[in-house]
């Protein structure tokens, strides 16, 4: 199972988790292994349509970036890729008519859809998503995944968590990996 550290950006400030403590780049580069994957949850992009592209460019000097900055159209996806994203997370609530074929033309890298608890509860059909599109679950309160084994064999599934305690259990369920706050990931080691 993949364990990906998560940092966030709020009001232009880098934080060592979803709701973490302030972090500067030099400290981040000491705490994260060079050329490892880092999930960047850009709240400025998601909440205010103001992604921190210059920061991504600095981060990409050290890390492989999986960026979640709330793109709302293809141009936004292209900007995020050009700023350094390897993997990208899209949000259906910000871009209701996501152009998956268009996004897939822009990148050969991995594309994920952030699903809310509400979308998961509605059991929104995943059949219209390409098998190349993975799923990211935030705010999932259940230890169990409600996705069938069939869905989990077709789509990569990552879930955000604040602890690695359940990793063996989730691994048995077929979950691809977890996203965990950088400060929590370090505390588990």
N, C-alpha and C positions, 0 to 999 in steps of 0.2 A: 504494500500500500504506500502511495506517495504521501508525504507530509510536507506541505508547502507553507513556509512562513508568510504571514500577512502583515503588511504595513498599511497605514491609511494616510490620506492627505486631507486636512481640514483647514480652510482659510489660509492656504498656501504653506501650512506647517506640516512637517513630516511627523507621524506618530508611530510608536512601536507596536501597534495593534489597532483593532477596530475603534476602540475608545481608549487608546494607550497614552503613554507619556511622550512629551516632545523628544525628538531624536534628530541629531545632525548627521549629515552624510558621512563624515569621517567615522563616527561611532558605528553607523550602520554597516559601513564597509568592513569594520573590524568584527562585527557580530555575525555577518552573513558570509558564507564561503563564496569565493570568487567563482563566477560562472554557474551559480546555482539559481534555480527558479525562485522568483519572489512575486507574490501576488500584491498588486498595488490597488487598493480600494480608494479611488479618488472621489471623495464626497463633494468636492467643489465641482467636478464634472457632472456627477450624478444629480446633485441638488440644484446647481446653479448654471449648468451648461458652460462651465468655465474650467476645462481640463488644464492640468499643469504640465504642458508639453515640455517646457525647458527642464523641469525636474526629471521627467522620464529620460531625456537625453543624457543627463548626468548619471542617472541610475544604471542605464544600459552599459556604461563603461565597466561596470563591475558585475552586474547580474543579468540573468535572462528574465525578461519581464512578462508577466501575465497581468494585463491592465484591464481594470473595470472602471471606466470613466463615464459611462452613460451615453454612448453615441446615439444620436437620434436620426441619422441618415448616413448614406454611403460616404459622403465627404468627411464626416466625423471619423468614420472607421479608417479611412485613408490617412487622415491626420494622425490618428493614434498609432497606426502601423509605422508611419514615417518617423514618429517621435521615439520609436523603439520597442513597440509591443511585439512579442512573439506570439503569445496567446491573447485572445481578447474575449471579454464577457459582454454580452448584449443584454438589454433589459426590455422586456416586452411592454412594461408599463410606461417606458419613455419613448419607445418606438413600436407602436401597436402593429404596424404592418411591416415587420422586419423583412428586408429583401435578402433572404439567405443566399439565393444563387448569386446575387450581386456581391455580397460579402465574400463568398467563396471564390469569386473571380479575383478579388483583391489580394487574397492570401492563401497560401498552402498550409499555413499553420493552423493550430486548433482554435475552434470557435465554440464558445459556451453560451448558454442561456441561463441567466439568473432567474430562478423560479421562487416566487413568494410562497408563503404558507397557504395563502388563499388559492393560488393557482394549483398547488399540489392537492389541496382538499377537493377542488373542483374536478380533479383528475383530468385536467386539460389534456386532450389527446396529443401524444407525442409523435404520432404517425406522420404528421405533415412536416416534421423536422427531418432533415437529412440525418442519416446515421453518423455523419461526420460532425454533428453538433452535439456537444456534451451538455451536461446540466450542472449548475451550481446551486446548492441549497443554502440559503441564509435563514436564520430564525426558525430552524427546524427544532421543535421541542421534543419530538419523539426519538427514542433510541433506535427504533425500528424504521427501516425504509419501507414505504408503501409502494415502491416501484417493483414491478414483477421482475423475475429473473430474466425474462425475455427483453424487457426494456434495458436492464443493466448489462446485457450482453451486446446490445446495439449502441448504447450511449454511455460514454464515460460519465460518472457521477462523482462530484466532489461536494463535500458538505463543510460548512464553517462550524467549528466547535471551539470551546475554550479549554478543552482537556484532551489528552491522548488516552485516557483511561479505557475508552470503548473501542480503540483501534482493532484489537483482535476480533471483537464481535462484528464490527462493520466490515472487516476484511472477509469474514465468513459470508456475509450477506452479498458480497460482490461489489462493494463501493470501491471506486478507483483510488480515492484519496481524500485527505482532509486539508482544509485551510485552517491554520491556527495562528493566533496573534504571535508575532515574533517574541514578545516578552513571555508568553506562556510556553512556547516551544522550547525556549532556552531553559525555563524552569523545570521542564520534564527531563532534561538531559542529566 
